[in-house]
Amino acid sequence: MKPPSGQGIRLACLLGLASLCLPTPLWEDRDSLMQEEEARLTGGNLVLSTQEQQLSMKLISLKKKEVAAALNTGQFPPSMHFFRAKSLIEQSAVFSILKRMPKGAVLHLHDYAMLSVDWLVYNATYLPDCYICFTQTGTVRFRFSKPHPPHPVPAQCSQWVLLETYRKQLRNVTEFDHSLLRNLTLVTDAPELAYPSQAFIWKRFEEVFLIASGLICYAPVFKAYFYQGLLELYEDNIQYVEIRAILPAVYELDGTQHNKSWSVAAYQEVSRRFVQEHPDFLGAKVIFAAHRMLNVSQIKETIITAMELRAHFPDTLAGFDLVGNEDEGHSLWEFKDVLTIPYSLRANLPYFFHAGETDWQGTSVDNNVLDALLLNTSRIGHGLALTKHPVAKNLSLKRDIPVEVCPISNQVLLLVSDLRSHPAASLMAEGHPVVVSPDDPSIFGAKGVSYDFYEVFMAIGGMNADLRTLKQLALNSIKYSAMLLDEKAKAREVWQKKWDQFVADLTDSSLMEL
C-alpha cells in the first residue's frame, strides 16, 4: 500500500485528527509544577507557625502595596541606584520590619568599612595629635603623631597640618567636616557622572580604604572603631560577625608599629569584651585576607602568616581570603601552587574566597568560581559568575557551599544596575544556599545589613519571597558561619528566642495598623 503523502497527512489534520499531530496544552500539570517551583525557593520547605503565617501575609501585603506605589511613581528602589534609593527605602514599612528582624550573622564584611563614617569624622578626627594633609586631587590623608609626623609626607600630598589648629582657622567647620565625610564614602548625588566605569570606581573605592586607614590604624582608634562597629551591627539586630581583614600595621603615637598577631589579639580582646557586655551577641571571627595584586612570593608569605595566626588564635582566626578587584588582580589559578601549601603541610586553614565578582565570561578570572570550589572554599564571596557555570554551580550545590550575596555592593560597583536582574535571583529560585551580607556598608552610606535584606526581599527574591525566605536566610547565616558546632547550637538558640519575640511583637494589633 502506498504511504500517504505529506499533503495527505496535513489534510488529515485539517479533517479532525489534529490531536494526533499537535501537542495538547498540559494545563492539568500547571498547579503541581508551580507548587514544585515554590518548594524549591529559598525557605520554600519551611513550615511556619500560625503567628509566623500572619506576619508573612502582612509582609507580602506591604510588599505588594509598595510595588503598586512604585508602578505609579516609576520609582522602585531596587531598580534605582542605592544612593538615590536609600531615602525611599528608609520610608518603607517593609524596611522598618526588616530592621527589627533578628538576622543572625553577617559573614561578608570588610574591617575598615563596618562602621558609619560619622563616627570617624566626629570622634576620631577630634582626638588630640591628629594630622591631615591634602592631595592634589582633593582627597586627604590622616596620621596621628607626637611630635610632628615624620617626613616624607604621602605622595602628592601637602605638608602635615595639625587638625585641631586647622579647624580653628576655618570659618565653616561644619562644611569642612562634611567634606571629610565625602572623602570616606562613595556617596554622591550623581553616581553615573562621578563613576563612569568599573575601573574608575574601583580606584576611588580602594582610595577610601587608604584614607580611612590613617585613622583606624592608630591603636586607640583601632580598638574603639571595632567596638563601635560591633555595636552598630548589634543595633541592626545582628548576632555574630565575620570580618575580612588585611591586618595592616597598627601604630602608636610615637610611630611604633604592631604586627599582625597584635591586631588579631586586639580583635579577640574587643570581641570578648563586647560579648561580656552584650551577652546576646555571639562574637566575631577574623578572615585574614591578602590583596590579589600581590605576586606569588608575597602570597606565599601571607599563607605562611595565616597558618601561624590560625595556630595561635584558633578561636578567632577563621581562615584566609584574597580581596581586591578580581578583573585586575591575579586569578586563583595563578596562585594554585602556594594556595595548596596548607594541604601539603596538613595545616587547617579554611578558605573563604571572593570569586566570580565579575561581569566577564570566559576569562581566567571568570574561572575563579570553579577554582575556589576545587580549593575547597567554605563559601563563595559574591559569586555573580556562578550562574554562567552550570558545572561549578552543581558542584557548589552538591557540596553545600553558599554564596555570600552583597546586592548593594554589586550595584554600586557597577556589576548589576537593576537588582531584579541580580544573578542571585536564579540561585534563590533554585534553593541554592545563599547568605546576605553588606560587604562595605559605611562606604556605601549604609548601616548594618538591613538595606541589603530589603533589596533581597523586594527584588532578588521576587514577589514570592515571604517570611519563610527571610527566616531561611537568617538560619543560613548561622549554618554557614565559621563557628564551631557548639557555637552554632548556642547561636541558633539565641537567635530563635529573638525570632520568636520578633514574631510575637509584630503580630499584635499594632502590626495591623502598619
N, C-alpha and C positions, 0 to 999 in steps of 0.2 A: 504494500500500500504506500502510495506516495505521501511523504510527510507534509503537513500543512506549511504553506509559505508564510514568510513574515507578515505579509499583508493579511493572511487568514487569521493569524494569531491576534493581530491588532483588531480585526473585525470581531473576533470572539469576545475580546474585552469590551468592545463597544456594545455588544449584544447581551451584556448582563453577567459576564464572567469576570468582572473586574476584580472581585475578591481573590481570584486565583492568580492575579497578575500584579497587584499593588499591595504594599503592606498596610495593615489596619492600624489606626491610632490605638495606642496601648493605654487608654485613659484609666483602665482599671488598676494599673500599676502606679499611677501618679501619687496617690496618698502614701503608699508604702515606701516609695522612693524618696519622697520629701521627708518622711519620718527617719529614714536611714541617713539622709544628709544632716538632719538636725541632730541626730545622735552622735555624729562624727565631730560636730562643732566643739571647740574648747568648752569644757564643762557640760557637754551635752548629755552625759550619763549620770550627772549628779542628781540626786533626789532631794528636793527642797522641803523643809518643814512648812506647815501652814503659814506661819508668820513670814518665813522667807518668800513664799509664793506671793503673799500680799505685797511685800516690799518690791519684789521683782515686777509685779504687774504695775505698780506705781512708777517704777523707774522706766519701764517701757512706755508708759503713758506720757511721762515727761519728755522722754526722747522723741516720741512722735510729735509732741507739741512743739519742741524746739526745731525739729526738722521742717515742720509745716511753716513755722515762722521764717525759717531760713529760705524756704522756697519763695516766700513773698518778698523778702528783703534782698535776696540774692547774696546773702552773707552767711555761709555755712562755715563756722570756724575751722574745721579740719581741712577744708579746701583752700583756706587762706593762709598766707604766711603767718607764722606764730606771732611775730612782732606786731602784726595788725590784729590778730585774732585774740590775743591774750585778754584784753579788756572785755571782749564779748564772752569769753569763757568764764571770766570771773562773775558775770551776771547770771550764769546758768544755774538753774535749780539742780540739774544733774551734777554739776561740778560741786555744788555745796554738799551734796550727799557723798560724793566720792572723797572729798576732803575728810569727812568724818569716818570713812570706812577704814578698818584696820587692814593694811595692805601687805603685812608680812615683812618680806625682806627686799632690800634694794641690792641687786647683785652686779650692776654695771654702773660705776660712779668713779670719776677721777678725783684724786685727792685735792687738788688746788682749785676745784670748781664745784665744791659741795656746799658752800655757804654763800648766801647772798652777799654781793659786793658792798652793800651798805655798811656791813659790819667792818670790812676792811677800811673803808674811807673814813667812817665816823668814829672808829675806835683805834685801829692800828696806826693810821697816819697821824693821829693826835698824840701818840706816845712820844716821850722825850727822845731826842737823838735820832729822829727820822729825817733823812736827807732825800732830796729829789733832784733829778736832772732832766732836762728837756731835749728830746731828739729833734732833728730837722724835719721829721715827718709829722710832728705834732703829738707824738706819744711821750711817755715818761718812763723813768726807771726809779726804783727806790733802794735805799740802803740805810740800815741802822748802824751807827758807828759812834765811838767815843774814844779818842778825839775825832777829828775830821776824817772822812773816808779816804783810804789810800788811793794814790794815783796808779794807773791811769783810770779815767772815767770810762764808762762803756762806750763802744764805738758810736760815732756820730751823735754824741751827747754833750750837752753844755757842762759847765762846771757844777759840782755838787753844791746845793744850797740847803741850809737847814730849813726844814719845812715850817717850823714854828716861826722863824724870822720872816720867811717869805709871806706867810699868811698875814702877818702884821702889816705888811706893806700894801696889801690888796684893798681895793675899795669894796669889792664884792666877793667875800669869801664863799658865800653860798653858791655862786655861779662857778667858782673855781672847783669846789668840791663836786659839783655836778659834772665838770669836765673830767675829774678823776674817775667818777662812776662810769662815764662813757669809755674811758681808757681800759676799764676792766671787764667790759662786756662787748658783745657784737651788736647789741640792740641799736636800731636806727629806724627812723620813720620811713626811709626809702631803701629797703634792703636790696632790691633789684639793681638800683643805681650804685649803691655802696659796694656790692659784691657781685660783679658781673660774671664770675666764673668760679669753679671749684678750687682751682689753683690759687686764685686771689683770696678767697675767703679762708682757705687753709693757712695761708701765710699770716693773715691777720689773727686767725684763731690761735695759732701757736705763739704769736707775739703776746697775746693776752696772758697766756701762762707765764711767759718770761717776765712781764710787768708784775704780775701778782707774786711771783716767786721772791722778788726782792723784799716783800713784806712778810710773806708766810714763812720763808726760810729763816727768819730771825727767831731764835729759840723760844723766847717767851710768847711770841705771836703764834708760832708753830703749834704749841700745845693748846693755847686758847682757841685758835681757829678750829682745830679738830673737835674740841669740846663743844663749841658753838655750832659746828656743823652737825654733830650728833643730836644736839638739842633741836635744831631746825627740822631734822628728819623725824625725830620723836614727836614733834608738834604736828607733823603731817601724818601721824598715825602709822609710822613705820617701826618695826620691832627689832630689826637687825640690818647690818650693812656690811658689804664687802667693797673695799676701795682699791682701785688700781693706783699704784704709787711708784714713781720712778726713783724716789728716795734721793733727791739731790742733797748736797751738803747743807746741813743746817748750821748757822753761825751764831756766835755770841757777839756782844757789843764790842769786844776788843779784837774781833776778827778771827778768833779761834773757831775752827770748823769741826763738826762732829761727823762720824762715819755713818754708814747705813744701819749698822747694828744699833747705834744710839737712837736713830729715828724709829726703827721698829719697836724698840723698848719704850719709847715715848708714846707711840700709838697704843701699845699694850697697857701702859700705865693709865693713860687718859681714858681708854675704853673701860677698864676695870673700875675706875673712879666713877665714871658716868653710870655704869650699871649699878654700882653700890647706891648711888643717889637716885636712880630710877630703876627699881627692881623689875619693872615690867618691860624693860628693854633688855634684849638678849646679848648685845655686844657687837663687836666689829672684828673683822679679819682683813688682812692686807694681801693683795696680789701684787707681788713685785713685778715691775714692768721695765722694759728697755725700749728705746726708740728704734724703729725698724730701719732708720737711716744709718745706723752703726754698721761697721764692717764685720766680717766673720770672726776675726780675732777678738774684737770688742764684745760681741755677743757671747763668745765662749767665756770671757771673763765674767760677764753678768750671770751666766748659767752657773758657774762655779760659786759665785757670790750667793746666788739664790739657794743653792743646795746648802751652803753654810748657814744662811739665815733660817732656812727651814729646819735645820737640825737644832739650832739654838732657840728658835721660837715656834715650836710645832703647833702651839695653840693659837698663834696669831698670824704667822706667815702661811697663807693658804696655798700659794703656788706662783706661777710665772706667766707672763703675757708679753706680747710685743705691741707697741702703740705707735700712733702717727699715721699720716696719710698713706693708705695702702697703695694707691695708684702711683705714688712717687717713691715709695720705700721698697726694700728688698722683700721678695716673696719668701714664704716658709720653705719652699723647695731649695732656695739658695742657702738657707741655714740648716738644712736637714742633718748634716753631719754633727754640728755642735748641739742641735736640739735633741739628738739621740744619746748624748753623753750621760744623762741621768740613768737611762735604761741600761747602758753598758756597765755602769757602776752600781747598779741595783739600788739607786737612791730614789726615794719617794718625793718626786717633785711634780705635782699635778699641773697641767696646763689649762689655761683659760683664754684661748686665743681670740683676738679680734680677727675675723675672717669674712670675706665677702662684703666689705663696706665699699662697694664699687658699683658703678653702672655698666662697666665694660664687660664684655663676654669674649672668652677665647684668649685672654691674656694670661701671662704667668701668674699675675695677682689674682685673677679670677679663679685659679685653681686652689687658692688658699683654703676654700671651704672643704675640699676633699683632703688636702694635705693636713689640715688641722685635725680632721677625723682620724686619719691614718696615724697621726702623732698622739692619738688618744686624748684629745682635748675633752675637758669636763663639760664645757659649754662653748657655744659659738657666739662671739660678740658681733652684733648687728646682723650678719648673715643675709644681707639683701640678695646676694647672688645665689643662694641655696636653691631657690625655685627654678633656676636655669639648669640645674644639675640633678636630674632625677636619680642617678645612682648614688650621689652623695646624700641627697635628701632621704632616700630609702635607708641608707646606712645610718644616718643620724636618727631616723625613727626607730630602726631596729635596735640601736644601742641606747636609745632613750636619752639622746643628747639634746638639750634645749637650746633654743635661740634666744639671746638677750635682745629684745626689741626695744629700740630707743627712737620712737617716732619723731619727736620734736628735733632731736639732733639730726636725724636723717633729712628732715625738711630744711632746717636752717643751713646745713652744709651742702644743700643743693643736690641731694641724691634722689629725692622724690618731692614733687611740689604739692600734689593733692593727696592727702593721706588716705583717701578712699582707695587709691591705687597702690598703696604700700604692699610690697611682696608678702608681708606677714599676713595679709588678708587671706591668701590661699592656704598658708600654713595653719591658721586658726580654723579655717573651714574644714581642714582635714584632721584636726585634732592633734597636729604636731606639737610637741611640748615647747612652750614659749614662756618667757618671763618678761615683765615690763620694767624698764629702767629709764632713768633720766640722763645718763651719760655725763653731761656738764651743765647742770641746771643754772648755776649762777651766771655763766657766760651767755646763756640764752634769756636771761631775765626771769627765770622761773624759780620755784622753790619746791623741794621735795620731788615726789613722783606723781602727785595728783593730776597735774596738767597732762602728763603722758597717759595716765589711765583714762582721762577724758577723751583724748584722741583715739585711743584704742576702742573704748566703749561706743563712742558716737560714730566712728568711721571704719576703722580697720576690722572690727568685729561685725560690722554690718547691722542692719536693723534687727536681726535675730539675736544679737548679743543681749543677754539679760543678767540677772543676779548670779545664775549658775556660772556664766563666763567670768564674772568678777571674782567669785569665790574660788574657782579653779585657778585663776591667775595668782591669787594670793597663796593658795596651797602650793602651787608650783614653785613659788619663790622660796619657800621653806624646804621643799623636797629637793630642789636642785642646788641648794646652797652648799658651801664647803663645811658646814657644821658636821660634827660627829653625830652618830646615830642617837646618842643620849641627849645631845644638844638639840637635835631636831625634834625629839619627842617633847622636850620641855618647851621649845618654841611653838610647836603645834598646840600644846596645852594652853600656853599664854594667849596665843592668837585666837583659839577657839572661844575662850572666855570673853575676849574683847569683841569677837564677831557676834556672839550671842547677845551681848549687851547692845551692840550697834543695831542689830535687827530689832530687838525689843524697843529701843528708843525711837526707832523710825517707823514702827508700825502702830504707834498710838495715834490719837486723834490729830496731833499736830502735823503728822505726815500728810494726812488727807487734805490739809489746808494749803500744802505747797502748790 
